[in-house]
Amino acid sequence: MATRGHVQDPNDRRLRPIYDYLDNGNNKMAIQQADKLLKKHKDLHCAKVLKAIGLQRTGKQEEAFTLAQEVAALEPTDDNSLQALTILYREMHRRWHGSV
């Protein structure tokens, strides 16, 4: 029997395909899946950030940065969004400043 603290967030299930596409290097499909999810759930911050990661990895840095700024301005508090923003900013930093 699941306790309240262990109930899986339905958004985790919705976001899983996007994470899988990003993990497998299929960034265009990740962007498409994020767009599809955002049509139904416009305020799903993590989907926006995951889309930004896909955009950044396909060379669309400005579009990715703009999307990330939009989400950051909303000050999300959910772990998925914050972790995805951290990954995005880390990848952007490496791209703009070279590998350290």
N, C-alpha and C positions, 0 to 999 in steps of 0.2 A: 504494500500500500504506500503510495507516494505521499510524502508530507508536503505541506504548502511551500516550504523553502526549496523543494526539489522539482517543482512543476516546471517543465520546459517551456520557455517563452515561445509562443507561436512564430514570432519573427525569426527565431533561430532556424526554424524549418524553412521559412521563406527565403532566408539569406544564404542557406547552405549551397545551392547551385552556383551562386555568384562566387562564393569563396572557392568552390571546386574549380570553376573556370579560371580564376586568377591563379590558383595554385598550379594548374596545368599549363599556364602560359597562353591560354586562349582568351586574350583580353577583349577581343571584339565581341565574343559571345557573352563575356561578363558584362560588358556595356549594354548589350541588347537585353540580357536578362534583368539588369538593374532598371532599364527603361520600362520594361514590361511590368515589373513590380511597382515602380513609382507611379504608373498610370492608375493602379488600384489603391496605393498607399502613398499619397503625395508627401506626407510628413514623416516618412521613415528615413530618419537621418542617416543611419548606417548604410542604406542602399545608395544614398547620394554619395557618400564617401567612397564606397566600393566602386561606384561608377567613376569617380574621380581617379582612383588608383588605376583603373583600366585605361582611362584617357591619358594619364601621365605615362603609362607604359607603352602607349601607342604613339607617343611623341606630341601629344596635345597638351603641353604644360600649362599654357595660359588658361585654357578651358577648365583643366583640372584644378588649377589654383583658385579660379573664380568660384567654382563649385565648393571647394573646401572652405573658402572664406565665408560663403553663404551659411554653411552648416556651423562653422565655428562661431559665427555671430549669434546663432540661436542658443549657444552655450549648452550643448547636449550633456546629459549626465549618465546616459546608459553606457555600460562597459563596451559593448560592441562598437558604438560610434567613436568612443574615445580611443580604443585600440586601433581602429581603422585610420583615424586621423593621425595617430602617432606613426603608423607605418607609412602613410602617404607623405607626411612631412619629412621623415627620415629618407625616403627614396628621392624626394625632390631635392633635399640638401645634398645628397650624393651626386645627383645629376648636375646640379648647378655649381658645385664646388669640387667636383672630381672625387674619385675614390681616395679615401684616407688610408 
